[in-house]
């Protein structure tokens, strides 16, 4: 399993993005921060609330030199149908991990069910994993917390509990 501080596993996979099927790779985003998040299945209850939450804040991520990449073990055809039916505001890639390679590489595949756990990873511009949160399927994540943590990492400094942008840090790491 990948650990914080290690190089993030590289991948290239098919995605559905803005009306077309397109290969997306982690490597094409070198030089940017990457927020890579996984959800278990399309057409479920919690997942669309999270995806819509990331979509609503996508411009903020872009302003922070970050890209959002979403992954599940569903097919790109399922992603297309779901996006067109329920998620028209989503502009970032919905990546298919049907072969489970990405989920395995990131250590979040539930092998017995063939689906990914709910997980969020922040990868720095050099491709190093800086942050990982993994949870079971029944509780959604906080996009607000993901943005707060991304901003904290971007300071390059030590940030205390509940740190918010504009507050003092504890100095250089």
N, C-alpha and C positions, 0 to 999 in steps of 0.2 A: 504494500500500500504506500502511496505517495505520502511524504511527510512535509510539513511546513519547513521551508529553508532549502528544499530540493528543487531541481529543475522540474517543471511541470511536464507530464507526459505529452508528447506531441501527437497530433491526430489530424487526419483529413477525412471528412465524412460528408455525405450528401445532406443537404438542408433544403428547407422551403423558406424562401425570403422574397418578399415583395412580388408575389405572383409567379415566381419561377423556381425550378429546382436547380441548385447550384452547389458545387463542392465548396466547403469551407475548411480552412485549416487553422490551427492555433498559430502556426508559424507566420502566417500572413499578417499577424497583428503585433509582431515584434516592434518595440518602441512605444507601445501603448499599454496601458493597464487593461487587463481582461477580467471581467466578472463572468465567470462560467458557472451556470447554475443548472441543476438537474431536477426534474420532477418525475414522478413515477409513471403516470399514464395520461394520455389525452382524454378528453371528454369525461373528466371527473369533477369533483366538487371543489376542492381546495386549489388545485393547480391553476385554473383560469384566474383566480383572484390574485395569485402571485405573478403570473405572466402579465396580467393587466397592470399590476403594480410596477413591474420593471418597465413596461412600455410607457406608462405615464411619466416616468422619470428618465427616459432614455436621453433626452436632450441634456439633462443635468449630468448624466454619465459622460456624454460626449464632451461637455465643457470641462470635464475633469481628465481629458485625454484617456478615456476608458471606453471600451466596447463591451456590449452585453451579448453573450452567446448562451442560448438555452438548449438543453439536451434532454431527450427521453429515449426510451427503448422502442418507441413507436416508429412506424414507417413515415417517410416523407409524404406519402399519400394521406395518411391519417392527419399529419400536421396541416397539410393543405386544406383538407375538409374542415378541420377544427378551426383553423384561422379564418377561413372564409365564412363559417357559420357563426362563430362566437367571438373572434378576436381580431376584428378588422383594424384596430389601432396598433397592432404589433408590427414593427418594422425590422426588428433584429432577427437573425437567423434562428429557425427552429430546426435543430440538428437531429438527425436520426442515428440512433445507436442500436440498430436491430441486431447486429452481430455481437453486441455487449462488450466490445473491446475497450471503448472509452470508459464505461462504467467500471469495468474490471481494473483498468489501469489507475483509476482514481480511487479504487477500493470501496466503492459504494453499491456494487451490484448485489441484489438479493437473489442469489442463485436459485433458490427454491421457487421463486415467483417469476424470475426472468425480468425483473424491473429494477430501476435505480431507486435508492433512497432519496429523500429530499436533501439536497446538498448545495452549498454555495462555496465557491473558491475564488479568491482574488490572487491574480498572477501579475507580477510586476513587469515593467517594460523589458527586462532582461530575461523573462521567461521563468522566474523563480516563484514558487508558490509561497505566498506571504500569509494566507488566511484560509482556514477551512472550517466550515460548520456543517455538520451532518446530523440529521434528525430522522426519526421515524416518520411514517406516512401521515399521521393524523393531525399534525400541527403545521400551519403555514409559517413561513419565515418573514422577517422584517426587512423590507427594501430600505427603509429609513436607516436601520442599523448598518446595512451593507454600505450605504453612502457615507455614513459617519466614519466607519472603519477605513474605507478607501481614502477619505480625506486625511485621516490620522496618519496612515502609512505615507501619504504624499508629503507630510511635513518633514519626514526623515528624522523626527525627534521622538523622544519618549513622551507618550501621552497618557495622563492619569485616567483613572476610572471616570466614566461619564463625560470625558473630554468632548467638547464641541468646538467646531471651527470658530476662531476668534478668541478662544480662551488661551491662557498661557500653557505652554508645554513644560516639561521638566528638563529641557535641554537636549543636547545631542546624545544619541545612543552610544 
